[in-house]
Structures are given as C-alpha cells and as structure tokens.
Amino acid sequence: MSFISSFKDATIGFSGYARLARAKAGGFGYIALLLLIVMAISGWINTVQLTRSVAAAIPNMQRAPDFALDHGHVRFDGPMPYRLSDTGGTTVIIDTTGKTTVDAIAKEPPGSILLTEQTLYQVQPGGSVKVTGLGPLEPVQVAKADLLAFLPKLPRLVPFLYVLGYMAQLGFKALDALILGCIALLYGTATGRRVTFDLGFKLGLYAMTLPIIIQWIWPTFRTLSFGGFAIWWGLAVLYLIMGLRAHQAAEAA
C-alpha cells in the first residue's frame, strides 16, 4: 500500500483498518515517514516564527540600555522596570530591583517574560507561568553585544534540534505502539476474541496517526498536560479498538 492509501485508511473512519491488518507492511515505516513529514512542517513553522521574532527583537535590543548576565545575576544599566513589546503582542519586563512581581505578566500573552536579578518568569500556553532560576548559569558571562551577535544565528538551531527530536520520537513511538499492543491484548481478553500482540502493535502504529498530527501541528497542544495526554491516548486507543473491530468484522464476513 502507498503512504497516501495507508494514511486514508488510518484516519478516514475505521473500515480501512481491515486492509491495514492484511497489508504486508508492518507499519513502522509508515509511522517513520508520517513523523518525518509532520515534524518537518512543525520545524518549518517554528523556524519562520522564530526568524520573525528575532528580526523584531534585534532593533529593540539595540535601543535598550547595556545589560549582562554575570555569574547568575542580571545587570541592567537603565531605568526599571524596563518594558519591551513586540508586534506579536508578547512583553518582556526587566527589573533587577525586586519591585516588579510576577503579577506584572500574569495576564500577558504566552511567551511574555519577566526577568529579575536571579529569576526568569515566562508565560506558558494556557496562562501558567514557568519559573527558572538563573543560579545554574553562574559560570556564564554574556553581554548585550554577545546576544546581538548570536540572535541572527538562533533560527538555524531549530532544524538541528528537530533532527535530534525526530530520532528520539521514533523510539518513543515504538514504545507507544508496545503499550497499544498490550491494550489490544487486554481488549481481546475482555471480549473473548483472539487478538495477537503483533496485530495490536501493527494497528497501534496506524492508530497514532491523528494524535501525532495534532501533537506536532497544533501550536498550543502539549502531551505533558492532563488534557493533552487524555486527548492523545484517547484518540489512539479509540482508533485501535475500532480498527480491531473492523478487522474482526471483515474476517468474520
């Protein structure tokens, strides 16, 4: 079966799973190609967005007072709180005096930052604020001039990080398919129907199609959140079970 045919069978209804079960291909090559496509699209989108953000940030940084990260402490030679806003709506506030609290960015868009003398606060998708201490950066010394030289090169790192992520994701998806294979065995036991682990593993790979697309194309989707975890595994298990039923119905016909 071609990739397009397999993709249609894996996503449009459940009857196609009967054909996928009979196909000679084991499914891992399909999931590897699907993951490559969706991560390439995601990487391209993030590279473009980061390039635009960097282009908007550089002029603001050039106009900003001199600053540095010196042994885990932020030094800023200007009036504070110092506030920067880009065209995307995100805000950066710098205040090393301790007078500005995290409440200043609590209602700002995701990506907004409050930088104090020893702590970085960043608004996450969904409105939560991530707190990062600068203590581990104590050996680092970075000045404004260093950042201005580095920022134009930053978008080039995105493809490299996605290549590493792709290799890691292949391993994770194999593990996910193992879990789905075990779920298929439990389904067979519960229903009194014969289901082999190999069949469950194979159909589990195809059942991850929509969850993988959502994971990498939906900008605010996070599998580590409770909602994201439930959606990802809920869809995968739904397609697996319904796919097994379609296969069994075709076998009985």
Secondary structure, DSSP 4 states (H G I P E B T S, - for coil): --HHHHHHHHHSSSTHHHHHHHSSS-SHHHHHHHHHHHHHHHHHHHHHHHHHHHHHHHHHHHHSPPEEEETTEEEE-S-SSEEEE-TTS-EEEE-SSS-S-GGGGTTSPTT-EEE-SSEEEEEPTTS-EEEEESGGGTT-EEEHHHHHHHGGGGGGHHHHHHHHHHHHHHHHHHHHHHHHHHHHHHHHHHHT----HHHHHHHHHHHTHHHHHHHHHSTT--TTSHHHHHHHHHHHHHHHHHHHHHHHHHHH-
